[in-house]
Amino acid sequence: MNFSGSYQQDEVTFLLKQLLPLPVIDLVLKEQLIQSGTRHYSEMLSPEILPSPSYLEAFRHACEVNRKQMARGCLMLAAYIAQQREGAITLVSLVRAGTPVGVILKHLLEQVFKRKVKHYSLSIIRDRGIDAVALSHILIQGHAPESIVFIDGWTGKGVISRELMKAVSDFNQKHSVSIDPGLYVLSDLAGCAAYAASSDDYLIPSSILNATVSGLVSRSVLNESIGPAEFHGCVYYKEFEPYDLSRKFVEDVVNEGIAQAKDGLPVPMLFDSADKTAVSLEFIFTTMSKHGITDENLIKPGIGEATRVLLRRVPQVLILRNPSSIDVSHLRLLAAEKSVPVTVDSNLPYQAVAIIRSTLGAK
């Protein structure tokens, strides 16, 4: 069965096993289980709720303000992919932040660049690697290894891009193929993507919401319900269908991208990633020292990562460079709704950083 979530069937194929709704685990308990090493984060799901009316309004405002920038980034990313790949293109987005970007890229590559494109979305999990069953499935469908392009929304510290590099390199060696392990993103804050349309920490509107802008699928799951020959799992939130914004969001960004393309296609530009890598490493080191943190996974730099923390983790503090910036208004709203302390650091190299509360005795 072609599982496409709430997207149209020709827009994406989710290579995920649909699971029954998982037991709801309290966020504080979930945090304790993760940080103690009792359970891996991929084995559990946070409770997912619909956004409040005020938060939904913040999303709509973000779309109005930043749709053009996101569309320009997607257009530039599509131009670079078209330049780098001959023949048919196989987009492989990483569930779930990469999924809406992948759907948008498919439309732009087909409509603007007149390329033949197939789009799959699969799971990759920190410390556990990529879904090799799903990746093998793509090759079994007849797609050339050299046609594959991995897509995500952004990089934070670069954990997933490094995970992808290692996992795909291992897969290549095991299966004697040459899949490009590089990650293609809209914004590369860690300086570790193969290509990025930007290195700026700007508000990518789709980062604000969870399932209702990502095809109504959950974050991917890898627990005892997944057999060795099965895809990683997910929950499909059918009850959210009346509130889904996934297809409308894609349509709006694609239309904006097509309109911009009529004024001329962007020339893909490469930026020096070494500086971003150095800034990222220095920031993590100094922040761990300043806050008495021994686990770098508790530090989440960038608007996208900070938003994820406030939506589904237990934050200790939200740090903003400029609290009056429109790009972080949704974060201030979330922090107020969840009583999360907010501090200001005008020297922050990112617009926002969230620190997850330690349950193991550290600050």
C-alpha positions as semicolon CSV with decimal commas, in nm:
position;residue;x (nm);y (nm);z (nm)
1;M;0,000;0,000;0,000
2;N;0,125;0,348;-0,089
3;F;0,120;0,528;0,245
4;S;0,133;0,902;0,180
5;G;-0,008;1,034;0,507
6;S;-0,232;1,331;0,434
7;Y;-0,036;1,423;0,120
8;Q;-0,143;1,320;-0,227
9;Q;-0,015;0,977;-0,329
10;D;0,215;1,112;-0,599
11;E;0,377;1,363;-0,362
12;V;0,549;1,123;-0,122
13;T;0,568;0,761;-0,015
14;F;0,631;0,718;0,357
15;L;0,846;0,411;0,414
16;L;0,708;0,366;0,763
17;K;0,509;0,095;0,937
18;Q;0,181;0,237;1,067
19;L;0,141;0,162;1,437
20;L;-0,156;0,181;1,666
21;P;-0,145;0,486;1,895
22;L;0,126;0,437;2,154
23;P;0,062;0,477;2,526
24;V;0,089;0,842;2,627
25;I;0,396;0,893;2,845
26;D;0,419;1,198;3,068
27;L;0,688;1,437;2,943
28;V;0,875;1,445;3,274
29;L;0,876;1,065;3,298
30;K;0,983;1,038;2,935
31;E;1,272;1,277;3,001
32;Q;1,384;1,071;3,300
33;L;1,371;0,749;3,098
34;I;1,575;0,902;2,814
35;Q;1,841;1,070;3,027
36;S;1,888;0,769;3,256
37;G;1,940;0,546;2,953
38;T;1,643;0,328;3,051
39;R;1,469;0,393;2,719
40;H;1,586;0,540;2,390
41;Y;1,394;0,846;2,273
42;S;1,291;0,662;1,956
43;E;1,101;0,401;2,158
44;M;0,844;0,652;2,286
45;L;0,629;0,935;2,160
46;S;0,540;1,255;2,340
47;P;0,171;1,334;2,360
48;E;0,081;1,538;2,054
49;I;-0,192;1,798;2,077
50;L;-0,338;2,050;1,838
51;P;-0,189;2,400;1,854
52;S;-0,377;2,663;2,050
53;P;-0,557;2,935;1,852
54;S;-0,290;3,190;1,946
55;Y;-0,010;2,956;1,843
56;L;-0,185;2,876;1,516
57;E;-0,202;3,247;1,451
58;A;0,173;3,267;1,514
59;F;0,222;2,997;1,249
60;R;0,008;3,185;0,998
61;H;0,203;3,504;1,068
62;A;0,532;3,318;1,021
63;C;0,410;3,194;0,683
64;E;0,323;3,547;0,576
65;V;0,659;3,686;0,686
66;N;0,894;3,407;0,578
67;R;0,718;3,221;0,294
68;K;0,917;3,410;0,031
69;Q;1,249;3,330;0,196
70;M;1,160;2,961;0,234
71;A;1,038;2,943;-0,126
72;R;1,362;3,106;-0,245
73;G;1,561;2,856;-0,043
74;C;1,365;2,562;-0,186
75;L;1,411;2,699;-0,538
76;M;1,786;2,733;-0,484
77;L;1,804;2,383;-0,338
78;A;1,609;2,245;-0,636
79;A;1,842;2,425;-0,877
80;Y;2,147;2,274;-0,712
81;I;1,999;1,923;-0,710
82;A;1,905;1,955;-1,077
83;Q;2,262;2,062;-1,145
84;Q;2,414;1,772;-0,951
85;R;2,194;1,485;-1,072
86;E;2,149;1,357;-1,426
87;G;1,832;1,176;-1,530
88;A;1,563;1,079;-1,281
89;I;1,597;1,212;-0,925
90;T;1,509;1,018;-0,612
91;L;1,444;1,250;-0,319
92;V;1,470;1,080;0,020
93;S;1,351;1,312;0,296
94;L;1,415;1,244;0,662
95;V;1,099;1,207;0,870
96;R;0,961;1,437;0,968
97;A;1,111;1,785;0,938
98;G;1,244;1,693;0,596
99;T;0,912;1,571;0,459
100;P;0,740;1,901;0,371
101;V;1,066;2,028;0,219
102;G;1,088;1,713;0,010
103;V;0,731;1,751;-0,115
104;I;0,797;2,113;-0,212
105;L;1,122;2,019;-0,390
106;K;0,944;1,747;-0,587
107;H;0,693;1,997;-0,722
108;L;0,960;2,256;-0,806
109;L;1,191;2,006;-0,974
110;E;0,904;1,875;-1,185
111;Q;0,730;2,202;-1,267
112;V;1,021;2,445;-1,292
113;F;1,314;2,222;-1,389
114;K;1,110;1,961;-1,585
115;R;1,277;1,668;-1,413
116;K;1,137;1,324;-1,333
117;V;1,122;1,286;-0,955
118;K;1,019;1,021;-0,703
119;H;0,998;1,117;-0,337
120;Y;1,028;0,882;-0,040
121;S;1,038;0,974;0,327
122;L;1,215;0,745;0,573
123;S;1,345;0,736;0,927
124;I;1,687;0,810;1,067
125;I;1,745;0,800;1,442
126;R;2,032;0,938;1,646
127;D;2,263;0,658;1,768
128;R;2,062;0,397;1,574
129;G;2,120;0,503;1,217
130;I;1,910;0,508;0,904
131;D;1,629;0,263;0,826
132;A;1,833;0,024;0,611
133;V;1,522;-0,180;0,525
134;A;1,362;0,132;0,377
135;L;1,680;0,229;0,192
136;S;1,704;-0,120;0,044
137;H;1,339;-0,096;-0,059
138;I;1,415;0,217;-0,263
139;L;1,689;0,035;-0,453
140;I;1,462;-0,267;-0,507
141;Q;1,212;-0,035;-0,677
142;G;1,474;0,021;-0,946
143;H;1,603;0,365;-0,846
144;A;1,969;0,415;-0,926
145;P;2,187;0,467;-0,617
146;E;2,341;0,778;-0,777
147;S;1,992;0,933;-0,817
148;I;1,932;0,952;-0,440
149;V;1,939;1,287;-0,259
150;F;1,882;1,308;0,117
151;I;1,667;1,604;0,229
152;D;1,608;1,765;0,568
153;G;1,490;2,104;0,688
154;W;1,797;2,231;0,872
155;T;2,098;2,133;1,082
156;G;2,131;2,225;1,449
157;K;2,451;2,074;1,591
158;G;2,493;1,843;1,291
159;V;2,411;1,521;1,476
160;I;2,177;1,383;1,210
161;S;2,404;1,477;0,920
162;R;2,689;1,290;1,087
163;E;2,458;0,996;1,162
164;L;2,355;0,993;0,797
165;M;2,714;1,004;0,677
166;K;2,814;0,705;0,889
167;A;2,499;0,499;0,826
168;V;2,498;0,544;0,449
169;S;2,871;0,480;0,425
170;D;2,819;0,153;0,613
171;F;2,522;0,069;0,388
172;N;2,730;0,139;0,077
173;Q;3,008;-0,088;0,194
174;K;2,769;-0,369;0,288
175;H;2,570;-0,354;-0,038
176;S;2,850;-0,248;-0,276
177;V;2,670;0,067;-0,391
178;S;2,765;0,435;-0,399
179;I;2,483;0,640;-0,251
180;D;2,577;1,003;-0,177
181;P;2,564;1,028;0,206
182;G;2,548;1,408;0,202
183;L;2,252;1,599;0,347
184;Y;2,077;1,878;0,154
185;V;1,899;2,135;0,371
186;L;1,747;2,483;0,367
187;S;1,965;2,612;0,650
188;D;2,293;2,469;0,775
189;L;2,381;2,609;1,117
190;A;2,644;2,346;1,193
191;G;2,838;2,374;0,866
192;C;2,807;2,001;0,797
193;A;2,553;1,973;0,513
194;A;2,655;1,870;0,162
195;Y;2,461;2,169;0,037
196;A;2,242;2,433;0,200
197;A;2,049;2,723;0,056
198;S;2,146;2,934;0,359
199;S;2,354;2,932;0,674
200;D;2,127;3,178;0,854
201;D;1,917;3,088;1,156
202;Y;1,586;3,205;1,013
203;L;1,234;3,087;1,088
204;I;1,138;2,806;0,851
205;P;0,758;2,815;0,895
206;S;0,714;2,437;0,886
207;S;0,937;2,407;1,195
208;I;0,663;2,564;1,407
209;L;0,414;2,276;1,385
210;N;0,437;1,902;1,427
211;A;0,209;1,650;1,252
212;T;-0,035;1,902;1,108
213;V;0,229;2,036;0,869
214;S;0,406;1,703;0,809
215;G;0,141;1,478;0,658
216;L;-0,016;1,390;0,995
217;V;0,260;1,141;1,078
218;S;0,439;1,121;1,411
219;R;0,810;1,128;1,468
220;S;0,953;0,789;1,370
221;V;0,953;0,504;1,621
222;L;1,193;0,214;1,668
223;N;1,086;-0,015;1,952
224;E;0,995;-0,377;2,016
225;S;0,698;-0,355;1,777
226;I;0,933;-0,322;1,477
227;G;1,063;-0,649;1,335
228;P;1,409;-0,681;1,175
229;A;1,263;-0,684;0,822
230;E;1,013;-0,403;0,881
231;F;1,029;-0,028;0,828
232;H;1,063;0,193;1,132
233;G;0,721;0,289;1,265
234;C;0,496;0,591;1,301
235;V;0,151;0,683;1,420
236;Y;-0,091;0,844;1,175
237;Y;-0,305;1,106;1,350
238;K;-0,633;1,052;1,170
239;E;-0,816;1,251;1,436
240;F;-0,626;1,563;1,325
241;E;-0,747;1,545;0,963
242;P;-0,997;1,836;1,000
243;Y;-0,711;2,058;1,121
244;D;-0,440;1,948;0,879
245;L;-0,238;2,221;0,705
246;S;0,017;2,000;0,527
247;R;-0,107;2,029;0,169
248;K;-0,210;2,394;0,199
249;F;0,136;2,483;0,329
250;V;0,309;2,301;0,042
251;E;0,078;2,458;-0,215
252;D;0,148;2,809;-0,090
253;V;0,529;2,767;-0,089
254;V;0,531;2,593;-0,430
255;N;0,317;2,869;-0,585
256;E;0,553;3,130;-0,441
257;G;0,854;2,940;-0,575
258;I;0,703;2,911;-0,924
259;A;0,624;3,284;-0,921
260;Q;0,983;3,366;-0,823
261;A;1,119;3,135;-1,095
262;K;0,942;3,343;-1,359
263;D;1,172;3,631;-1,265
264;G;1,479;3,413;-1,318
265;L;1,624;3,098;-1,166
266;P;1,863;3,139;-0,873
267;V;2,228;3,052;-0,918
268;P;2,323;2,798;-0,651
269;M;2,589;2,944;-0,424
270;L;2,823;2,763;-0,188
271;F;2,924;2,922;0,142
272;D;3,223;2,849;0,362
273;S;3,102;2,594;0,614
274;A;3,425;2,583;0,815
275;D;3,336;2,901;1,003
276;K;2,991;2,767;1,095
277;T;3,145;2,442;1,218
278;A;3,393;2,628;1,437
279;V;3,119;2,851;1,582
280;S;2,900;2,547;1,654
281;L;3,175;2,355;1,833
282;E;3,282;2,656;2,038
283;F;2,924;2,735;2,136
284;I;2,853;2,381;2,254
285;F;3,174;2,370;2,456
286;T;3,120;2,704;2,631
287;T;2,748;2,641;2,694
288;M;2,816;2,303;2,854
289;S;3,075;2,465;3,079
290;K;2,855;2,763;3,166
291;H;2,548;2,557;3,255
292;G;2,723;2,259;3,411
293;I;2,599;2,024;3,138
294;T;2,774;1,692;3,069
295;D;2,547;1,576;2,785
296;E;2,560;1,789;2,471
297;N;2,226;1,640;2,359
298;L;2,061;1,870;2,615
299;I;2,165;2,176;2,412
300;K;1,951;2,257;2,108
301;P;2,072;2,555;1,901
302;G;1,867;2,731;1,637
303;I;1,502;2,825;1,597
304;G;1,397;2,487;1,459
305;E;1,560;2,281;1,733
306;A;1,448;2,518;2,009
307;T;1,092;2,492;1,883
308;R;1,108;2,112;1,895
309;V;1,225;2,126;2,256
310;L;0,939;2,350;2,364
311;L;0,687;2,135;2,179
312;R;0,790;1,790;2,304
313;R;1,063;1,799;2,570
314;V;1,106;1,949;2,919
315;P;1,300;2,275;2,877
316;Q;1,515;2,431;3,147
317;V;1,551;2,766;2,975
318;L;1,499;2,938;2,641
319;I;1,776;3,177;2,536
320;L;1,701;3,444;2,277
321;R;1,936;3,683;2,100
322;N;1,666;3,943;2,035
323;P;1,329;3,873;2,202
324;S;1,156;4,135;1,987
325;S;1,249;3,955;1,662
326;I;0,944;3,836;1,468
327;D;1,121;3,505;1,404
328;V;1,107;3,407;1,772
329;S;0,758;3,534;1,860
330;H;0,619;3,179;1,853
331;L;0,892;3,070;2,095
332;R;0,802;3,344;2,339
333;L;0,440;3,232;2,314
334;L;0,530;2,867;2,378
335;A;0,753;2,965;2,669
336;A;0,471;3,167;2,823
337;E;0,221;2,884;2,776
338;K;0,458;2,633;2,940
339;S;0,610;2,865;3,204
340;V;0,962;2,825;3,064
341;P;1,214;3,090;3,177
342;V;1,347;3,313;2,900
343;T;1,686;3,483;2,911
344;V;1,847;3,721;2,662
345;D;2,201;3,696;2,526
346;S;2,274;3,954;2,258
347;N;2,598;3,770;2,169
348;L;2,422;3,444;2,088
349;P;2,540;3,309;1,749
350;Y;2,185;3,184;1,685
351;Q;1,847;3,351;1,717
352;A;1,741;3,097;1,978
353;V;1,875;2,813;2,189
354;A;1,682;2,579;2,418
355;I;1,840;2,382;2,699
356;I;1,664;2,066;2,811
357;R;1,627;2,024;3,185
358;S;1,860;1,759;3,326
359;T;1,697;1,488;3,537
360;L;2,030;1,350;3,656
361;G;2,137;1,611;3,907
362;A;2,314;1,860;3,681
363;K;2,180;2,206;3,632
